[in-house]
Amino acid sequence: MDYDSQIDAALKRLHDEGRYRTFIDIERRKGAFPHAVWKRPDGSERPVTVWCGNDYLGMGQHPAVLEAMHEALDATGAGSGGTRNISGTTVYHKALEAELADLHGKESALLFTSAYIANDATLSTLPRLFDGLIIYSDALNHASMIEGIRRNGGKKRVFAHNDLDDLRAKLTADDPAAPKLIAFESIYSVDGDIAPIEAICDLADEFGALTYIDEVHAVGMYGPRGAGLAERDGLMDRIDIINGTLAKAYGVMGGYIAASAKMCDAIRSYAPGFIFTTSLPPAVAAGAAASVRHLKTDTALREAHQTQARILKTRLKGLGLPIVDHGTHIVPVIVGDPVHTKELSDLLLEDFGIYVQPINFPTVPRGTERLRFTPSPVHGPEEIEALVRAMDQLWSHCALNRAELSA
C-alpha cells in the first residue's frame, strides 16, 4: 500500500478545489489588538489588522483578565496536574463554574477544555442517561454537536434549519412516550442568523422534550449580563442545558455547560470527554472567571461591539457588496467561489495588511464561499475605513458582482 501517494492525492484535491488552507504566523501585541504582526516565511515582518478573530470584545488583552492570570500563575504554576477527578480540580476551576452557573441562572456548571468538547461529550453521553433518547438536531448545527449526536448511538432526527414546521412534524411522528431532546444554536456563525428560541421551547413543552442550546457566538455579547440570546429574550429558565465558550467573547479558552446540579453531576460522572481529559491550567480558569465577572456589568462594551458591527455592515452595503445581515455581529461577505475567495484573502493580506481567512466548503455549502468579518469594539474608524476601501478596490479588481443579499 502506497500511503504517501494517497495522502498526496487527498491534499491535491484541496488545492485543485481552491480549499487548501494555509496558516500564517500572527503575533498579537498586548494592548494593540486588532493590530498584530505577520511573521512571513522569509523572516520578514508586516503589520496587519486582524478582522477574523473570535476575541469579539478584545477581552484577551483586558487588564482584569491579565492580572487574574498572572496572580494564578504565580500562585500555582503552569498546569493543573491532572484530570478533574485526579488532582486537577482547583479553587480556580470551582470559582469559574460558580461564575458560569450564576451567569446563566442555573444550579450548576461544568467546565471543559473547549466548547467543542463540551458539546461532543455532553451530547454523546445523554443517551446513557435517558434510555431510548431521540435527539432532534438543527441541520446547521456545529460540527461538535453533529459529532456528539452521531457518536452517541441513539436515535436522531435532523430538522431543516430553523424550520418549526419540520421540527413539529418529526416530533409528532415519534413515540410520545420516548424521551426527547431538541439541540440547536442561538446564533449560527455561518450567516449570523438567529434561532426561534421561544417557539422551539414551546414545542419542547408541548412534546415533553428537553432543550439544549449552543450559545457559543452569543455569550458575553447579548443579554443584560452577557449570558446570551436566551437571557436577552428572557428564556434561560426554559432551556435545560446551555453550552458556551470562554474562547470567544471572554477572550481566554475553555467551554462549559450550565444546567441543573443533577444534570451536571451525571455528565461529569459518565462523559469520557470530561473524565479522561486534563483540566484547564489554573491561570486560564482564573482569567476566564475574571472575564465573565467583568462582562456581567460592562454593557457599554457590548453596545460598542454592536455599533461597530452596524457601521461596518452599513459601509459594505453602501458599496453594493453581497453581505448577509441578520442583525448580529457576524458580517459575512459572499464571494461564491473558493478560488476567488482565497485570492481576495491573499490580496487583502499582501497588499493591504488586512487578515481575514476564507470560509469554504465544508464549513459552508459550495457556491456560498465567503469572507467573514468579525468587528469588535477595538476596530475603530481608521480600521473600518481601511477595510472598506480595500474591499471596494479588490471587488472591482476581481470583477465580482455587486448585489446585496437579503437577510
PyMOL commands that set and color helices and strands:
alter all, ss='L'
color gray80, all
select helices_A, chain A and resi 3-16+59-61+63-76+91-104+115-129+143-151+164-173+197-207+229-232+236-238+261-270+272-275+282-295+299-318+338-352+381-397
alter helices_A, ss='H'
color red, helices_A
select strands_A, chain A and resi 25-28+35-39+45-50+108-112+134-138+155-159+180-185+187-188+193-194+209-214+241-245+255-259+331-334+354-355+358-359+370-373
alter strands_A, ss='S'
color yellow, strands_A
deselect
rebuild
show_as cartoon
